Amino acid sequence: MTTLLELGSMHISWLSGGDFELDGGTMYGAVPKILWQKKYPADEENYIQLLNAPLLVQGGGRNIIIDTGLGNKLTDKQKLIFRVYRDWSLLKDLADQGISRQDIDIVILTHCDFDHAGGVVMYNDHGRCELTFPRARHIIQKREWQDVLTPNIRSAHTYWPDNFSGLVESGLLELVDGEAEITAGVTVRLTGGHTRGHQLVEIEGSQGCAVHLGDLFPTHTHVNPLWIMAYDNYPLEVVDLKEWLLPKYRQRNCWFTFYHDIFMKACMLDDQGKVVQSLL
């Protein structure tokens, strides 16, 4: 964890959730490559590097993880398919800060795609699956969980059952429906758009605020409301959401935090949507 965002009573840092490469065109949908590659360069095979960087939010005596990375359950074949170039080391990052996995109080999933929920369940030293954070409440929107249980033909390829093995039985799954204050200073709100049950996370500190828009705003280059991903299940909803949410949080001088961006972990925007301050 090399980047720290201080919000007075709340602190945000970033963990290594395993990094991969995806086809650049899928990340920008209908936007021509001649435009997006100027802002986010691709290699000769059209792939771009992306982080999967869970957020560690600390405040009020609580340790909160937002999204969990790829986890350690990927097969060698899956690593090749998704071109994983840096393995999941979330627990090591926590240990470097003197935090054990038992110290995590809350896990919030913006949604349940494998690159965000892969670390909910891990292989232990004996090769068996167990919850990565065995004491944490796991916060998921009710609609999202319904789609995990009964995925459609599209979402079945990204909602992997082994990422949730034992979660219900643990009693640690907490479904919310819409807006909910999870703990003092941390609120989730249902957005939809990327997935039906996608949610944002708002973090309010004594000296500032931040908002994590998950895959509605995957990198700083997606600030244009029309720059959306082919992965978005409800693309027109994403356009509308960005037109509403980005000005809303800009007016509050909130930081926008990122999960996938290799260039910056967070930024502040001006009224024209230009980055005026960033954390690298």
BATI-704854 format. One line per 4 residues: number of its first residue (from 0); their letters; for each residue x, y, z of N, C-alpha, C. Coordinates in nm, 2 decimals. Layout:
! BATI-704854
NUM> a> X/Y/Z/X/Y/Z/X/Y/Z; ...
This chain:
! BATI-704854
0> mttl> 0.08/-0.12/0.00/0.00/0.00/0.00/0.09/0.12/0.00; 0.10/0.19/-0.11/0.18/0.30/-0.12/0.11/0.43/-0.13; -0.02/0.43/-0.15/-0.10/0.55/-0.16/-0.20/0.56/-0.05; -0.21/0.67/0.01/-0.30/0.70/0.13/-0.37/0.82/0.10
4> lelg> -0.50/0.81/0.12/-0.59/0.93/0.11/-0.65/0.96/0.25; -0.61/1.08/0.30/-0.65/1.12/0.43/-0.78/1.20/0.43; -0.88/1.16/0.50/-1.00/1.24/0.51/-1.03/1.28/0.65; -0.93/1.31/0.73/-0.95/1.34/0.87/-0.97/1.21/0.95
8> smhi> -1.10/1.19/0.98/-1.13/1.07/1.06/-1.13/0.94/0.98; -1.13/0.95/0.85/-1.13/0.83/0.77/-1.00/0.83/0.68; -0.94/0.71/0.66/-0.82/0.69/0.59/-0.85/0.58/0.48; -0.80/0.60/0.36/-0.82/0.51/0.25/-0.69/0.47/0.19
12> swls> -0.66/0.34/0.18/-0.54/0.30/0.11/-0.58/0.19/0.02; -0.48/0.15/-0.07/-0.51/0.05/-0.18/-0.43/-0.07/-0.16; -0.49/-0.19/-0.19/-0.42/-0.32/-0.17/-0.40/-0.38/-0.31; -0.32/-0.48/-0.32/-0.29/-0.55/-0.45/-0.39/-0.67/-0.46
16> ggdf> -0.48/-0.66/-0.55/-0.58/-0.76/-0.57/-0.55/-0.85/-0.69; -0.43/-0.84/-0.74/-0.40/-0.92/-0.86/-0.44/-0.83/-0.99; -0.34/-0.82/-1.08/-0.36/-0.73/-1.19/-0.36/-0.81/-1.32; -0.44/-0.76/-1.42/-0.46/-0.83/-1.54/-0.46/-0.74/-1.66
20> eldg> -0.47/-0.80/-1.78/-0.49/-0.72/-1.90/-0.61/-0.76/-1.97; -0.68/-0.66/-2.03/-0.81/-0.69/-2.10/-0.80/-0.62/-2.24; -0.87/-0.67/-2.33/-0.88/-0.60/-2.46/-0.93/-0.46/-2.45; -0.85/-0.37/-2.50/-0.88/-0.23/-2.48/-1.02/-0.19/-2.53
24> gtmy> -1.06/-0.25/-2.64/-1.19/-0.21/-2.70/-1.31/-0.25/-2.61; -1.29/-0.35/-2.53/-1.40/-0.39/-2.44/-1.42/-0.29/-2.33; -1.31/-0.22/-2.29/-1.32/-0.12/-2.19/-1.37/0.01/-2.23; -1.39/0.03/-2.37/-1.43/0.16/-2.42/-1.55/0.15/-2.51
28> gavp> -1.60/0.03/-2.53/-1.72/0.01/-2.61/-1.72/0.07/-2.75; -1.81/0.16/-2.78/-1.82/0.22/-2.91/-1.72/0.33/-2.94; -1.64/0.37/-2.84/-1.54/0.48/-2.86/-1.43/0.43/-2.95; -1.40/0.50/-3.06/-1.29/0.45/-3.15/-1.16/0.45/-3.08
32> kilw> -1.08/0.35/-3.12/-0.95/0.33/-3.06/-0.86/0.45/-3.08; -0.87/0.52/-3.19/-0.79/0.64/-3.22/-0.81/0.74/-3.11; -0.92/0.74/-3.04/-0.95/0.84/-2.93/-0.90/0.79/-2.80; -0.94/0.66/-2.76/-0.91/0.62/-2.62/-0.76/0.58/-2.60
36> qkky> -0.69/0.54/-2.71/-0.56/0.50/-2.69/-0.46/0.62/-2.66; -0.51/0.74/-2.69/-0.43/0.85/-2.66/-0.43/0.88/-2.51; -0.53/0.83/-2.44/-0.54/0.85/-2.30/-0.50/0.72/-2.22; -0.52/0.61/-2.28/-0.49/0.48/-2.21/-0.43/0.39/-2.31
40> pade> -0.29/0.39/-2.33/-0.23/0.32/-2.44/-0.24/0.17/-2.43; -0.26/0.11/-2.55/-0.27/-0.04/-2.56/-0.14/-0.09/-2.62; -0.11/-0.22/-2.60/0.00/-0.29/-2.66/-0.03/-0.33/-2.81; 0.06/-0.40/-2.87/0.05/-0.43/-3.01/-0.07/-0.53/-3.03
44> enyi> -0.12/-0.59/-2.93/-0.23/-0.68/-2.94/-0.36/-0.62/-2.89; -0.36/-0.49/-2.87/-0.47/-0.42/-2.83/-0.51/-0.44/-2.68; -0.42/-0.49/-2.60/-0.45/-0.51/-2.46/-0.40/-0.39/-2.38; -0.48/-0.37/-2.27/-0.44/-0.26/-2.18/-0.42/-0.32/-2.04
48> qlln> -0.33/-0.27/-1.96/-0.31/-0.31/-1.82/-0.41/-0.25/-1.73; -0.46/-0.33/-1.64/-0.56/-0.28/-1.54/-0.52/-0.34/-1.40; -0.55/-0.26/-1.30/-0.53/-0.30/-1.16/-0.66/-0.36/-1.12; -0.66/-0.44/-1.01/-0.77/-0.48/-0.93/-0.73/-0.45/-0.79
52> apll> -0.76/-0.33/-0.75/-0.70/-0.27/-0.63/-0.81/-0.25/-0.52; -0.83/-0.35/-0.43/-0.93/-0.33/-0.32/-0.89/-0.21/-0.24; -0.99/-0.14/-0.18/-0.97/-0.03/-0.10/-0.98/-0.07/0.05; -0.89/-0.03/0.13/-0.89/-0.05/0.27/-0.93/0.09/0.34
56> vqgg> -1.05/0.09/0.40/-1.10/0.21/0.46/-1.10/0.19/0.61; -1.03/0.29/0.68/-1.02/0.28/0.82/-1.07/0.40/0.89; -1.16/0.38/0.99/-1.21/0.49/1.06/-1.31/0.44/1.17; -1.32/0.51/1.28/-1.41/0.47/1.38/-1.37/0.33/1.44
60> grni> -1.25/0.30/1.44/-1.20/0.17/1.49/-1.24/0.05/1.41; -1.28/0.07/1.28/-1.32/-0.04/1.19/-1.23/-0.04/1.07; -1.20/-0.17/1.03/-1.13/-0.19/0.90/-1.23/-0.25/0.80; -1.24/-0.18/0.69/-1.34/-0.21/0.58/-1.26/-0.23/0.45
64> iidt> -1.30/-0.34/0.39/-1.24/-0.37/0.25/-1.35/-0.35/0.15; -1.32/-0.27/0.05/-1.42/-0.25/-0.07/-1.36/-0.33/-0.18; -1.44/-0.44/-0.22/-1.40/-0.53/-0.33/-1.27/-0.61/-0.29; -1.25/-0.72/-0.35/-1.16/-0.82/-0.29/-1.05/-0.87/-0.39
68> glgn> -1.06/-0.82/-0.51/-0.96/-0.87/-0.61/-0.98/-1.00/-0.67; -0.88/-1.05/-0.74/-0.90/-1.18/-0.81/-0.89/-1.30/-0.72; -0.84/-1.29/-0.60/-0.82/-1.40/-0.51/-0.71/-1.49/-0.56; -0.69/-1.61/-0.49/-0.59/-1.70/-0.52/-0.63/-1.83/-0.57
72> kltd> -0.76/-1.83/-0.63/-0.82/-1.96/-0.68/-0.81/-1.98/-0.83; -0.76/-1.88/-0.90/-0.75/-1.89/-1.05/-0.66/-2.01/-1.09; -0.70/-2.08/-1.19/-0.62/-2.19/-1.24/-0.51/-2.13/-1.33; -0.41/-2.20/-1.37/-0.31/-2.16/-1.46/-0.37/-2.11/-1.60
76> kqkl> -0.47/-2.19/-1.64/-0.54/-2.16/-1.77/-0.61/-2.03/-1.75; -0.68/-2.00/-1.64/-0.75/-1.88/-1.62/-0.65/-1.76/-1.62; -0.54/-1.78/-1.56/-0.44/-1.67/-1.55/-0.39/-1.64/-1.69; -0.38/-1.74/-1.78/-0.34/-1.71/-1.91/-0.45/-1.64/-1.99
80> ifrv> -0.57/-1.68/-1.97/-0.68/-1.62/-2.04/-0.70/-1.47/-2.01; -0.69/-1.44/-1.88/-0.70/-1.31/-1.83/-0.57/-1.23/-1.82; -0.46/-1.29/-1.87/-0.33/-1.23/-1.88/-0.30/-1.16/-1.74; -0.30/-1.24/-1.64/-0.27/-1.19/-1.50/-0.12/-1.17/-1.50
84> yrdw> -0.08/-1.05/-1.47/0.06/-1.02/-1.47/0.11/-0.99/-1.33; 0.02/-0.98/-1.23/0.06/-0.96/-1.09/-0.04/-1.04/-1.00; 0.01/-1.13/-0.92/-0.08/-1.21/-0.84/-0.14/-1.14/-0.72; -0.25/-1.19/-0.68/-0.32/-1.14/-0.56/-0.23/-1.15/-0.44
88> sllk> -0.21/-1.03/-0.37/-0.13/-1.03/-0.25/-0.19/-0.94/-0.14; -0.32/-0.94/-0.14/-0.40/-0.86/-0.05/-0.36/-0.89/0.10; -0.35/-1.01/0.14/-0.32/-1.05/0.27/-0.18/-1.00/0.32; -0.09/-1.01/0.22/0.05/-0.97/0.25/0.05/-0.82/0.27
92> dlad> -0.02/-0.75/0.19/-0.03/-0.60/0.20/-0.09/-0.56/0.34; -0.19/-0.64/0.38/-0.25/-0.61/0.51/-0.15/-0.64/0.62; -0.08/-0.75/0.61/0.01/-0.79/0.71/0.13/-0.69/0.73; 0.16/-0.63/0.61/0.27/-0.53/0.62/0.23/-0.41/0.70
96> qgis> 0.09/-0.39/0.72/0.04/-0.28/0.80/0.00/-0.33/0.94; 0.04/-0.46/0.97/0.00/-0.51/1.10/-0.14/-0.55/1.12; -0.21/-0.58/1.00/-0.35/-0.61/1.00/-0.37/-0.76/0.96; -0.44/-0.84/1.03/-0.46/-0.97/1.00/-0.60/-0.98/0.93
100> rqdi> -0.63/-1.10/0.86/-0.76/-1.11/0.80/-0.87/-1.12/0.90; -0.84/-1.16/1.02/-0.94/-1.16/1.13/-0.97/-1.02/1.18; -0.89/-0.92/1.14/-0.91/-0.78/1.18/-1.01/-0.70/1.09; -1.04/-0.76/0.98/-1.14/-0.69/0.89/-1.28/-0.71/0.94
104> divi> -1.35/-0.60/0.96/-1.48/-0.59/1.02/-1.59/-0.60/0.91; -1.56/-0.54/0.79/-1.67/-0.53/0.69/-1.61/-0.55/0.55; -1.67/-0.62/0.47/-1.64/-0.63/0.33/-1.76/-0.58/0.25; -1.73/-0.48/0.16/-1.84/-0.43/0.07/-1.80/-0.47/-0.07
108> lthc> -1.90/-0.53/-0.14/-1.88/-0.56/-0.28/-1.96/-0.47/-0.36; -1.90/-0.39/-0.45/-1.97/-0.30/-0.54/-2.06/-0.39/-0.63; -2.01/-0.51/-0.67/-2.08/-0.60/-0.74/-2.01/-0.73/-0.74; -2.06/-0.84/-0.81/-2.00/-0.97/-0.78/-1.93/-1.03/-0.90
112> dfdh> -1.88/-0.95/-0.99/-1.80/-1.00/-1.10/-1.67/-1.07/-1.04; -1.61/-1.16/-1.11/-1.50/-1.24/-1.05/-1.38/-1.15/-1.01; -1.36/-1.04/-1.09/-1.24/-0.96/-1.06/-1.27/-0.87/-0.93; -1.39/-0.86/-0.89/-1.42/-0.79/-0.76/-1.45/-0.88/-0.64
116> aggv> -1.50/-1.00/-0.67/-1.54/-1.09/-0.56/-1.45/-1.21/-0.55; -1.35/-1.22/-0.63/-1.26/-1.34/-0.63/-1.19/-1.36/-0.50; -1.18/-1.26/-0.42/-1.11/-1.28/-0.29/-1.20/-1.29/-0.17; -1.33/-1.31/-0.20/-1.42/-1.34/-0.08/-1.39/-1.47/-0.02
120> vmyn> -1.36/-1.57/-0.10/-1.32/-1.70/-0.06/-1.18/-1.73/-0.11; -1.09/-1.79/-0.02/-0.96/-1.82/-0.06/-0.92/-1.96/-0.04; -0.81/-2.01/-0.10/-0.75/-2.14/-0.07/-0.66/-2.12/0.05; -0.68/-2.20/0.15/-0.59/-2.19/0.27/-0.47/-2.27/0.24
124> dhgr> -0.38/-2.29/0.34/-0.25/-2.36/0.31/-0.27/-2.51/0.28; -0.39/-2.56/0.31/-0.42/-2.70/0.28/-0.49/-2.72/0.15; -0.51/-2.61/0.08/-0.58/-2.62/-0.05/-0.73/-2.63/-0.04; -0.78/-2.59/0.08/-0.93/-2.59/0.09/-0.98/-2.45/0.10
128> celt> -1.11/-2.44/0.05/-1.17/-2.30/0.05/-1.22/-2.26/0.19; -1.20/-2.13/0.22/-1.25/-2.08/0.34/-1.27/-1.93/0.32; -1.35/-1.86/0.40/-1.37/-1.72/0.39/-1.24/-1.65/0.42; -1.21/-1.55/0.33/-1.08/-1.48/0.35/-1.09/-1.40/0.48
132> fpra> -1.21/-1.34/0.50/-1.22/-1.25/0.62/-1.33/-1.31/0.71; -1.29/-1.40/0.80/-1.39/-1.48/0.87/-1.48/-1.41/0.97; -1.45/-1.29/1.00/-1.53/-1.21/1.10/-1.61/-1.10/1.04; -1.59/-1.08/0.91/-1.64/-0.96/0.85/-1.79/-0.98/0.80
136> rhii> -1.87/-0.87/0.82/-2.00/-0.86/0.75/-1.97/-0.84/0.60; -2.04/-0.91/0.52/-2.02/-0.90/0.37/-2.15/-0.83/0.31; -2.13/-0.71/0.27/-2.24/-0.62/0.22/-2.26/-0.63/0.07; -2.37/-0.68/0.03/-2.41/-0.70/-0.11/-2.55/-0.65/-0.13
140> qkre> -2.58/-0.59/-0.24/-2.72/-0.55/-0.27/-2.80/-0.67/-0.29; -2.93/-0.67/-0.25/-3.02/-0.78/-0.26/-3.04/-0.82/-0.41; -3.05/-0.72/-0.50/-3.07/-0.75/-0.64/-2.94/-0.82/-0.70; -2.83/-0.78/-0.65/-2.70/-0.84/-0.70/-2.70/-0.99/-0.66
144> wqdv> -2.73/-1.01/-0.53/-2.73/-1.15/-0.48/-2.83/-1.24/-0.55; -2.94/-1.18/-0.59/-3.04/-1.26/-0.66/-2.98/-1.31/-0.80; -2.90/-1.22/-0.86/-2.84/-1.25/-0.99/-2.73/-1.35/-0.97; -2.66/-1.34/-0.86/-2.56/-1.45/-0.83/-2.62/-1.58/-0.82
148> ltpn> -2.73/-1.59/-0.76/-2.80/-1.72/-0.74/-2.86/-1.77/-0.87; -2.92/-1.68/-0.95/-2.98/-1.72/-1.07/-2.93/-1.63/-1.19; -2.81/-1.65/-1.23/-2.75/-1.57/-1.33/-2.81/-1.59/-1.47; -2.81/-1.49/-1.55/-2.85/-1.51/-1.69/-2.74/-1.56/-1.77
152> irsa> -2.76/-1.58/-1.90/-2.65/-1.64/-1.98/-2.53/-1.55/-1.99; -2.54/-1.42/-1.97/-2.43/-1.33/-1.98/-2.35/-1.33/-1.84; -2.43/-1.31/-1.73/-2.36/-1.30/-1.60/-2.31/-1.43/-1.55; -2.35/-1.54/-1.60/-2.30/-1.67/-1.56/-2.15/-1.69/-1.58
156> htyw> -2.10/-1.61/-1.68/-1.96/-1.62/-1.71/-1.87/-1.54/-1.62; -1.94/-1.46/-1.53/-1.86/-1.37/-1.44/-1.89/-1.39/-1.30; -2.01/-1.44/-1.27/-2.05/-1.48/-1.13/-2.01/-1.62/-1.10; -1.90/-1.64/-1.04/-1.85/-1.78/-1.02/-1.89/-1.83/-0.88
160> pdnf> -1.96/-1.95/-0.87/-2.01/-2.00/-0.75/-1.90/-2.02/-0.64; -1.78/-2.06/-0.68/-1.68/-2.09/-0.58/-1.63/-1.96/-0.51; -1.66/-1.84/-0.57/-1.63/-1.72/-0.50/-1.72/-1.69/-0.38; -1.82/-1.76/-0.36/-1.92/-1.74/-0.25/-1.94/-1.86/-0.17
164> sglv> -1.86/-1.96/-0.19/-1.88/-2.09/-0.12/-1.87/-2.07/0.04; -1.97/-2.11/0.11/-1.97/-2.10/0.25/-2.02/-1.96/0.31; -2.04/-1.86/0.22/-2.07/-1.73/0.27/-2.21/-1.73/0.34; -2.31/-1.79/0.28/-2.44/-1.79/0.34/-2.44/-1.87/0.47
168> esgl> -2.37/-1.99/0.47/-2.36/-2.07/0.59/-2.29/-2.00/0.71; -2.20/-1.91/0.67/-2.13/-1.84/0.78/-2.21/-1.74/0.86; -2.32/-1.70/0.80/-2.41/-1.60/0.87/-2.35/-1.46/0.85; -2.25/-1.44/0.77/-2.19/-1.31/0.75/-2.23/-1.24/0.63
172> lelv> -2.32/-1.30/0.55/-2.38/-1.23/0.43/-2.49/-1.13/0.48; -2.48/-1.01/0.44/-2.57/-0.90/0.48/-2.62/-0.84/0.35; -2.75/-0.86/0.32/-2.81/-0.80/0.20/-2.87/-0.67/0.23; -2.85/-0.57/0.15/-2.91/-0.44/0.17/-3.00/-0.41/0.04
176> dgea> -3.09/-0.33/0.06/-3.19/-0.30/-0.05/-3.19/-0.15/-0.07; -3.11/-0.10/-0.16/-3.11/0.04/-0.19/-2.99/0.11/-0.11; -3.03/0.22/-0.03/-2.94/0.29/0.04/-2.93/0.24/0.19; -2.80/0.23/0.24/-2.78/0.19/0.38/-2.66/0.24/0.43
180> eita> -2.66/0.29/0.56/-2.54/0.33/0.63/-2.48/0.21/0.69; -2.36/0.17/0.65/-2.30/0.05/0.69/-2.23/0.07/0.83; -2.17/0.18/0.84/-2.11/0.22/0.97/-2.09/0.37/0.96; -2.06/0.43/1.07/-2.05/0.58/1.07/-1.96/0.63/0.96
184> gvtv> -2.00/0.71/0.87/-1.92/0.76/0.76/-1.91/0.68/0.64; -1.98/0.56/0.63/-1.97/0.48/0.51/-2.11/0.44/0.48; -2.15/0.48/0.36/-2.29/0.45/0.31/-2.28/0.39/0.17; -2.37/0.29/0.14/-2.38/0.23/0.01/-2.51/0.28/-0.05
188> rltg> -2.51/0.29/-0.18/-2.63/0.32/-0.26/-2.64/0.24/-0.38; -2.76/0.18/-0.40/-2.78/0.10/-0.52/-2.78/0.20/-0.64; -2.70/0.16/-0.75/-2.70/0.23/-0.87/-2.75/0.16/-0.99; -2.72/0.02/-0.99/-2.75/-0.05/-1.12/-2.65/0.00/-1.22
192> ghtr> -2.69/-0.03/-1.35/-2.60/0.02/-1.46/-2.51/-0.09/-1.50; -2.39/-0.10/-1.44/-2.29/-0.20/-1.48/-2.35/-0.34/-1.46; -2.41/-0.36/-1.35/-2.49/-0.48/-1.32/-2.62/-0.43/-1.26; -2.72/-0.52/-1.25/-2.85/-0.48/-1.20/-2.84/-0.44/-1.05
196> ghql> -2.75/-0.50/-0.98/-2.74/-0.47/-0.83/-2.61/-0.40/-0.80; -2.55/-0.33/-0.89/-2.42/-0.26/-0.86/-2.45/-0.15/-0.76; -2.35/-0.12/-0.67/-2.37/-0.02/-0.57/-2.24/0.07/-0.56; -2.26/0.19/-0.52/-2.15/0.28/-0.49/-2.13/0.28/-0.35
200> veie> -2.01/0.33/-0.31/-1.98/0.35/-0.16/-1.93/0.49/-0.14; -2.00/0.56/-0.05/-1.97/0.70/-0.01/-1.90/0.70/0.12; -1.79/0.77/0.13/-1.70/0.77/0.25/-1.69/0.92/0.30; -1.74/0.95/0.41/-1.75/1.08/0.47/-1.66/1.09/0.59
204> gsqg> -1.55/1.17/0.58/-1.46/1.19/0.69/-1.48/1.33/0.75; -1.41/1.35/0.86/-1.42/1.48/0.92/-1.35/1.60/0.84; -1.27/1.56/0.74/-1.20/1.66/0.66/-1.21/1.62/0.51; -1.33/1.59/0.46/-1.35/1.56/0.32/-1.42/1.43/0.30
208> cavh> -1.45/1.41/0.17/-1.53/1.29/0.13/-1.47/1.23/0.01; -1.51/1.10/-0.01/-1.47/1.03/-0.13/-1.59/0.94/-0.17; -1.59/0.91/-0.30/-1.70/0.82/-0.35/-1.63/0.72/-0.44; -1.67/0.59/-0.42/-1.62/0.48/-0.50/-1.73/0.44/-0.59
212> lgdl> -1.72/0.47/-0.72/-1.83/0.44/-0.81/-1.81/0.30/-0.88; -1.71/0.22/-0.83/-1.69/0.09/-0.89/-1.67/0.09/-1.04; -1.74/0.00/-1.11/-1.73/-0.01/-1.25/-1.81/0.09/-1.33; -1.88/0.18/-1.26/-1.94/0.29/-1.34/-1.83/0.39/-1.38
216> fpth> -1.72/0.40/-1.31/-1.62/0.49/-1.33/-1.48/0.42/-1.31; -1.45/0.32/-1.40/-1.34/0.23/-1.38/-1.20/0.29/-1.39; -1.19/0.40/-1.47/-1.06/0.47/-1.48/-1.09/0.62/-1.50; -0.99/0.70/-1.48/-1.02/0.85/-1.49/-1.05/0.88/-1.64
220> thvn> -1.01/0.80/-1.73/-1.04/0.82/-1.87/-1.19/0.81/-1.91; -1.26/0.74/-1.82/-1.41/0.72/-1.84/-1.49/0.84/-1.79; -1.44/0.95/-1.77/-1.51/1.07/-1.72/-1.62/1.11/-1.81; -1.60/1.10/-1.94/-1.70/1.13/-2.04/-1.82/1.04/-2.02
224> plwi> -1.94/1.09/-2.00/-2.05/0.99/-1.98/-2.07/0.89/-2.09; -2.03/0.93/-2.21/-2.05/0.84/-2.32/-1.94/0.73/-2.34; -1.83/0.75/-2.26/-1.72/0.65/-2.26/-1.76/0.54/-2.16; -1.82/0.43/-2.21/-1.87/0.33/-2.13/-1.81/0.19/-2.18
228> mayd> -1.82/0.09/-2.10/-1.76/-0.04/-2.13/-1.86/-0.13/-2.20; -1.80/-0.22/-2.28/-1.88/-0.32/-2.34/-1.93/-0.42/-2.24; -1.86/-0.42/-2.12/-1.90/-0.51/-2.01/-2.03/-0.46/-1.94; -2.07/-0.33/-1.96/-2.18/-0.28/-1.89/-2.31/-0.35/-1.94
232> nypl> -2.38/-0.40/-1.84/-2.51/-0.48/-1.88/-2.62/-0.38/-1.92; -2.62/-0.26/-1.86/-2.73/-0.17/-1.89/-2.66/-0.03/-1.93; -2.61/-0.03/-2.05/-2.52/0.09/-2.09/-2.59/0.22/-2.08; -2.72/0.24/-2.12/-2.78/0.37/-2.12/-2.80/0.41/-1.98
236> evvd> -2.82/0.32/-1.89/-2.83/0.35/-1.74/-2.69/0.41/-1.70; -2.58/0.35/-1.74/-2.45/0.40/-1.70/-2.43/0.54/-1.75; -2.47/0.57/-1.87/-2.46/0.71/-1.92/-2.54/0.81/-1.83; -2.66/0.77/-1.80/-2.75/0.86/-1.72/-2.69/0.87/-1.58
240> lkew> -2.64/0.76/-1.52/-2.58/0.77/-1.39/-2.46/0.86/-1.38; -2.37/0.85/-1.48/-2.25/0.93/-1.48/-2.29/1.08/-1.50; -2.39/1.11/-1.58/-2.43/1.25/-1.60/-2.49/1.31/-1.47; -2.54/1.22/-1.38/-2.60/1.27/-1.26/-2.49/1.26/-1.14
244> llpk> -2.42/1.15/-1.13/-2.34/1.13/-1.01/-2.21/1.21/-1.02; -2.14/1.22/-1.14/-2.02/1.30/-1.14/-2.03/1.44/-1.10; -2.13/1.52/-1.16/-2.15/1.66/-1.11/-2.19/1.66/-0.96; -2.27/1.57/-0.92/-2.31/1.57/-0.78/-2.20/1.56/-0.68
248> yrqr> -2.10/1.47/-0.71/-1.99/1.46/-0.61/-1.88/1.56/-0.64; -1.87/1.61/-0.76/-1.78/1.72/-0.79/-1.82/1.84/-0.71; -1.95/1.87/-0.70/-2.00/1.99/-0.63/-1.97/1.98/-0.48; -1.96/1.86/-0.43/-1.92/1.83/-0.29/-1.77/1.83/-0.27
252> ncwf> -1.69/1.85/-0.37/-1.55/1.84/-0.36/-1.50/1.70/-0.31; -1.57/1.60/-0.35/-1.53/1.46/-0.32/-1.42/1.41/-0.41; -1.34/1.33/-0.35/-1.25/1.25/-0.43/-1.32/1.13/-0.50; -1.28/1.10/-0.62/-1.33/0.98/-0.69/-1.22/0.88/-0.68
256> tfyh> -1.25/0.76/-0.63/-1.15/0.66/-0.61/-1.17/0.55/-0.72; -1.05/0.49/-0.76/-1.05/0.39/-0.87/-1.00/0.26/-0.82; -1.05/0.16/-0.89/-1.02/0.02/-0.86/-0.93/-0.04/-0.97; -0.95/0.01/-1.10/-0.88/-0.05/-1.21/-0.77/0.03/-1.28
260> difm> -0.76/0.16/-1.24/-0.67/0.25/-1.31/-0.53/0.24/-1.28; -0.44/0.22/-1.38/-0.30/0.20/-1.35/-0.23/0.34/-1.33; -0.30/0.45/-1.37/-0.24/0.58/-1.37/-0.26/0.66/-1.24; -0.37/0.63/-1.18/-0.40/0.70/-1.05/-0.50/0.62/-0.97
264> kacm> -0.49/0.64/-0.84/-0.58/0.57/-0.74/-0.70/0.66/-0.71; -0.69/0.79/-0.72/-0.80/0.87/-0.69/-0.78/1.01/-0.76; -0.88/1.08/-0.78/-0.87/1.22/-0.83/-0.98/1.31/-0.79; -0.96/1.44/-0.81/-1.06/1.54/-0.80/-1.08/1.60/-0.93
268> lddq> -1.21/1.64/-0.97/-1.24/1.69/-1.10/-1.29/1.83/-1.08; -1.27/1.91/-1.19/-1.33/2.04/-1.20/-1.47/2.04/-1.27; -1.53/2.15/-1.29/-1.66/2.15/-1.34/-1.67/2.10/-1.49; -1.56/2.10/-1.55/-1.55/2.05/-1.69/-1.51/1.90/-1.70
272> gkvv> -1.49/1.84/-1.58/-1.46/1.70/-1.57/-1.31/1.68/-1.59; -1.23/1.78/-1.58/-1.08/1.76/-1.59/-1.02/1.73/-1.46; -0.92/1.65/-1.46/-0.85/1.61/-1.33/-0.77/1.73/-1.28; -0.80/1.77/-1.16/-0.73/1.89/-1.11/-0.63/1.85/-0.99
276> qsll> -0.65/1.73/-0.94/-0.57/1.67/-0.83/-0.58/1.52/-0.84; -0.47/1.45/-0.82/-0.47/1.31/-0.83/-0.37/1.25/-0.73; -0.40/1.12/-0.69/-0.32/1.04/-0.61/-0.27/0.93/-0.70; -0.14/0.91/-0.70/-0.08/0.81/-0.79/-0.05/0.68/-0.72
